[in-house]
């Protein structure tokens, strides 16, 4: 069902943990739907110098969190913002169709963490591009 | 030392031998998903084999080869009947539990539609029942889905209250496949018989686990499936009490007393016969052993892993079934870790089913969705040992700890707890 890459990131998650003095934190998902992702970022000179995640969810959710944090580490905030859910899924060598929402959660988690940082620094939050408004805030768990 | 010398003398054997040994040692394989299916018993396989290529005659034909097939089917029919307290002529072979359930419900509903259009079932039935009921609802039938209590049992008062003068059929499973809860079947049977309402029970999980007596329990229709009790897949039976008339489901030839068309699955039926005979023999001894293993595993899990709850009934429960929820984690990731450790198990989490909805059974007993997501079902069977139980518990504990360590819900829980202290 899962690619080797997904299993690798699930079995050996990168950047798992918490940053106590994080500059930005983003949480997405909903326990009712079975997945919550929390992304912590540390920012220095507009660059993400450290990133950690905590995830409650399936194998794909954990692997997506792990891969997403790898992809944004060392990137500028602008570069990190551009990393799409597709990029996360592709880096994982694909996700089963029903699990694509896990990569969407990862993208949204990063966006929330970045905007949390921006707001805390008196900056305007960046606007989510259209396309997918897959936030799990509504109770209907989506595919 | 003597062995070492021998190996040194034959160096070409050294490498493959070492390799084989290491592979076996690291590939532990513990099957704890007997409610999903079981391994076909070797004696069952052996009994089936001649019926593929040696005695392959079509039972409907007239020559000796065919008569042998026919006799084998009748022998198996006798064994199934004996196992559940029925008469041989009340047993009809099918392709398994799903067909038996579909036939029982659709066959009874359409045969009795002039009498009424109301069917009563429970909210925690297998999908073979629930989806059949939904189909019948599209065809003019009304279905009441009885709720269950927190342990998963149907309350007889709810059944009585749901009966109308249009009620033609009650279908309540004998025991649940996910949480193992056993229903008050004799009470439901007695009540339905008294009211003249047909009573069907899906007993797919029950054969070889609990004694079944269709006559004493006032059961009119009963579904069973061979692969749940060490028989082959693709074969089952529907018991139809003598005098009960239901419509045919499969139309065609005159097999099974003209009630179920299609050339009989002779090897499968032979396998079903041998399997059910073995399944009900020494039932108490076998189930006591499995129950003791299950209880040992359950006690260890509940004692050693905090924030864990048992789902289902403590005593009114299938002997091999264990269903627990671990707070703060999700079941699919738990299954993946257990699979990596060589343990085959199951979960009611949505994320494993492809539907994104957690198990309807766990929701029906009142579990919040997030707790249903963290459920684990282990169903033990004949080949499980004390070592299996001990290994499984150790691995479950490790896996739960590992997933909790990365769970934001657990992090929040720990923070809250340290604030309260």
HADDOCK unambig.tbl for C-alpha pairs under 7 A between the chains (distance, minus, plus):
assign (segid A and resid 16 and name CA) (segid B and resid 406 and name CA) 6.48 0.50 0.50
assign (segid A and resid 17 and name CA) (segid B and resid 406 and name CA) 6.45 0.50 0.50
assign (segid A and resid 31 and name CA) (segid B and resid 370 and name CA) 5.22 0.50 0.50
assign (segid A and resid 32 and name CA) (segid B and resid 369 and name CA) 5.00 0.50 0.50
assign (segid A and resid 32 and name CA) (segid B and resid 370 and name CA) 4.96 0.50 0.50
assign (segid A and resid 34 and name CA) (segid B and resid 330 and name CA) 6.55 0.50 0.50
assign (segid A and resid 34 and name CA) (segid B and resid 370 and name CA) 6.10 0.50 0.50
assign (segid A and resid 34 and name CA) (segid B and resid 373 and name CA) 5.96 0.50 0.50
assign (segid A and resid 38 and name CA) (segid B and resid 408 and name CA) 6.78 0.50 0.50
assign (segid A and resid 54 and name CA) (segid B and resid 406 and name CA) 5.00 0.50 0.50
assign (segid A and resid 54 and name CA) (segid B and resid 407 and name CA) 5.38 0.50 0.50
assign (segid A and resid 54 and name CA) (segid B and resid 408 and name CA) 5.17 0.50 0.50
assign (segid A and resid 55 and name CA) (segid B and resid 406 and name CA) 5.80 0.50 0.50
assign (segid A and resid 55 and name CA) (segid B and resid 407 and name CA) 4.96 0.50 0.50
assign (segid A and resid 55 and name CA) (segid B and resid 408 and name CA) 5.88 0.50 0.50
assign (segid A and resid 56 and name CA) (segid B and resid 329 and name CA) 5.84 0.50 0.50
assign (segid A and resid 56 and name CA) (segid B and resid 330 and name CA) 6.41 0.50 0.50
assign (segid A and resid 56 and name CA) (segid B and resid 407 and name CA) 4.72 0.50 0.50
assign (segid A and resid 56 and name CA) (segid B and resid 408 and name CA) 6.33 0.50 0.50
assign (segid A and resid 56 and name CA) (segid B and resid 409 and name CA) 7.00 0.50 0.50
assign (segid A and resid 57 and name CA) (segid B and resid 329 and name CA) 6.87 0.50 0.50
assign (segid A and resid 57 and name CA) (segid B and resid 330 and name CA) 5.18 0.50 0.50
assign (segid A and resid 57 and name CA) (segid B and resid 333 and name CA) 6.96 0.50 0.50
assign (segid A and resid 58 and name CA) (segid B and resid 330 and name CA) 6.05 0.50 0.50
assign (segid A and resid 58 and name CA) (segid B and resid 332 and name CA) 5.20 0.50 0.50
assign (segid A and resid 58 and name CA) (segid B and resid 333 and name CA) 4.70 0.50 0.50
assign (segid A and resid 58 and name CA) (segid B and resid 351 and name CA) 6.24 0.50 0.50
assign (segid A and resid 59 and name CA) (segid B and resid 332 and name CA) 6.66 0.50 0.50
assign (segid A and resid 59 and name CA) (segid B and resid 333 and name CA) 4.79 0.50 0.50
assign (segid A and resid 98 and name CA) (segid B and resid 354 and name CA) 6.59 0.50 0.50
